[in-house]
Amino acid sequence: MKVIAITSGVAKSPEDEIERVAEVVKALKRYNVNVPIGVAVYPTRNSTKLLKEAGAVEHKYNVETMD
């Protein structure tokens, strides 16, 4: 495996989803610290910091707009 990509929706709230994804990233890093992990999530105030601290190296944020 060369890379892991995690894409997420919002089950309860964006903040809860960031916490859940951060925990998943931490768990994956315990098994293989050399595989880069990227995440695609709905952004929150602290999401970049929390995901970086968890070990995610790529952050893609879902931003929706209406015409």
C-alpha positions as CSV (number, residue, x, y, z in Angstrom):
1,M,0.0,0.0,0.0
2,K,1.4,3.4,-1.0
3,V,-1.1,5.8,0.3
4,I,-4.4,5.9,2.3
5,A,-7.2,8.3,1.4
6,I,-10.2,8.9,3.8
7,T,-13.3,10.6,2.6
8,S,-16.0,11.5,5.1
9,G,-19.5,12.9,5.3
10,V,-21.2,14.5,8.3
11,A,-23.2,12.1,10.5
12,K,-23.8,14.4,13.6
13,S,-21.8,17.6,13.2
14,P,-18.6,18.7,11.4
15,E,-16.8,18.8,14.7
16,D,-17.7,15.3,15.7
17,E,-16.7,14.1,12.2
18,I,-13.2,15.7,12.5
19,E,-12.7,14.0,15.9
20,R,-13.8,10.7,14.4
21,V,-11.5,11.0,11.4
22,A,-8.6,12.1,13.6
23,E,-9.0,8.9,15.7
24,V,-9.1,6.8,12.6
25,V,-5.9,8.4,11.3
26,K,-4.2,7.9,14.7
27,A,-5.2,4.2,14.7
28,L,-3.9,3.7,11.1
29,K,-0.6,5.4,12.0
30,R,0.0,2.9,14.7
31,Y,0.1,0.1,12.1
32,N,2.2,1.8,9.5
33,V,3.8,5.2,10.1
34,N,5.4,5.3,6.6
35,V,2.2,5.3,4.6
36,P,0.9,8.9,3.9
37,I,-2.7,9.5,4.9
38,G,-4.9,12.1,3.3
39,V,-8.4,13.1,4.4
40,A,-11.3,14.8,2.7
41,V,-13.6,16.4,5.3
42,Y,-15.9,19.3,5.9
43,P,-13.7,22.0,7.5
44,T,-14.1,23.3,11.1
45,R,-12.3,26.0,13.0
46,N,-9.6,23.6,14.3
47,S,-9.7,20.8,11.7
48,T,-6.3,21.5,10.1
49,K,-4.5,21.5,13.5
50,L,-6.3,18.4,14.8
51,L,-5.8,16.4,11.6
52,K,-2.2,17.3,11.3
53,E,-1.5,16.3,14.9
54,A,-3.3,13.0,14.2
55,G,-0.9,12.3,11.3
56,A,-2.8,13.3,8.2
57,V,-0.4,14.8,5.6
58,E,-3.0,15.9,3.0
59,H,-6.2,17.8,3.8
60,K,-8.9,18.3,1.2
61,Y,-11.9,20.4,2.3
62,N,-15.4,20.0,1.0
63,V,-16.8,23.5,0.3
64,E,-20.3,23.7,-1.2
65,T,-21.8,26.8,-2.8
66,M,-25.2,27.6,-4.2
67,D,-25.8,29.7,-7.3
